[in-house]
Amino acid sequence: MSDDAAIRNVVARLAILADEGDLEEYVDLFTDDARWDMPGGELQGRDNLLAGAIERRAAGTVGPGSNTRHVITTQAVSVDGDEAASDAYFQFWVNTAAEPSIALFGTYQDRLVRTGGGWKLAHRTISFG
């Protein structure tokens, strides 16, 4: 698989796993010291990312049974050796089982690194709008 395809796959797997998948598999797509920045908060490190995902699932805002979908649309990837950037638009759909609507949309600005276990997300900045 090309680097470009592998990076796109990491971004897609994160979206799918956020909505329906195993959280251990989800956090395995991040580096140990990964950083997640979004309006209203920042998380750093795999343990904190896992705790945040568990908290969102407990609140019913994402995860199995929440009827949500993270949709990745336009995406550009650039690779420079063992580092890469992915910039993508996203849509966050809610109520997908009855009357789907977009609750949020924005951009993911991702920085990834190549590891012995493949490409991992090192830093994600989320912007709304």
C-alpha positions in Angstrom: 0.0 0.0 0.0 1.3 3.5 -0.8 2.0 6.0 1.9 -0.8 8.1 0.6 -3.3 5.3 0.8 -2.1 4.2 4.2 -2.5 7.7 5.6 -6.0 8.1 4.1 -6.8 4.7 5.7 -5.7 5.9 9.2 -7.9 9.0 8.9 -10.9 6.8 7.7 -10.4 4.2 10.4 -10.4 6.8 13.1 -13.8 8.1 11.8 -15.3 4.6 11.6 -13.9 3.5 15.0 -15.2 6.6 16.7 -18.7 5.7 15.6 -18.8 2.0 16.0 -15.5 0.4 16.7 -13.3 -1.0 19.4 -11.7 1.8 21.4 -8.4 0.0 21.9 -8.1 -0.3 18.1 -9.0 3.4 17.9 -6.3 4.6 20.3 -3.7 2.3 18.6 -3.9 4.6 15.6 -2.3 7.4 17.7 1.3 7.8 18.8 1.9 7.5 22.5 2.2 11.2 23.0 -0.4 12.2 20.4 -2.1 15.6 20.8 -5.7 16.5 20.0 -6.7 20.2 19.8 -10.2 21.4 19.2 -12.3 24.3 20.3 -13.1 23.9 23.9 -10.4 21.4 24.8 -7.1 19.7 24.3 -6.0 16.1 25.0 -2.5 14.7 25.1 -1.4 11.1 25.3 -3.0 7.9 24.4 -4.4 7.4 27.9 -6.2 10.8 27.8 -7.5 10.1 24.3 -8.9 6.8 25.4 -10.5 8.5 28.5 -12.0 11.2 26.3 -13.5 8.6 23.9 -14.9 6.6 26.8 -16.5 9.8 28.2 -18.1 10.7 24.8 -19.5 7.2 24.5 -20.8 7.3 28.1 -22.6 10.6 27.3 -24.1 8.9 24.2 -22.7 11.5 21.8 -20.8 8.9 19.7 -20.3 5.2 19.6 -22.5 2.1 19.1 -26.2 2.9 19.3 -25.7 6.7 19.0 -26.6 6.8 15.3 -23.8 9.1 14.5 -21.4 9.1 11.6 -18.1 11.0 11.1 -17.8 11.5 7.3 -14.4 12.5 5.8 -14.8 14.3 2.5 -12.2 16.4 0.6 -8.7 15.3 1.7 -5.2 16.3 0.7 -2.1 14.3 1.8 1.6 15.2 1.6 4.4 12.9 2.7 7.9 14.0 3.6 10.0 10.9 4.5 8.6 9.5 7.8 6.3 12.5 8.4 3.1 13.4 6.7 0.3 15.9 6.7 -3.4 15.3 6.0 -5.9 18.1 5.7 -9.5 17.0 5.3 -13.0 18.3 5.6 -15.4 16.4 7.9 -19.1 16.2 8.6 -20.5 14.9 11.8 -24.0 13.4 11.2 -26.5 12.7 14.0 -29.8 10.8 14.1 -28.7 8.7 11.1 -31.3 6.0 11.8 -34.3 8.3 11.5 -33.8 11.9 10.2 -30.1 12.4 9.5 -28.7 15.9 9.9 -25.3 17.5 10.1 -24.5 18.6 13.7 -21.0 19.8 12.9 -18.6 20.3 10.0 -15.1 21.6 9.8 -11.5 20.6 9.1 -9.0 18.1 10.5 -5.4 19.2 10.2 -3.5 16.0 10.9 0.2 15.4 11.3 1.3 11.7 11.1 4.5 9.8 11.6 5.7 6.5 10.3 6.3 4.0 13.1 7.3 0.3 13.2 3.5 -0.3 13.4 2.7 1.8 10.4 1.5 5.4 10.1 0.1 6.9 13.4 -1.6 10.2 14.1 0.7 12.4 16.2 -1.3 15.7 16.2 -4.9 16.6 15.2 -6.2 20.1 15.1 -10.0 20.4 14.6 -11.6 23.6 13.4 -15.4 24.0 13.1 -17.1 25.8 10.2 
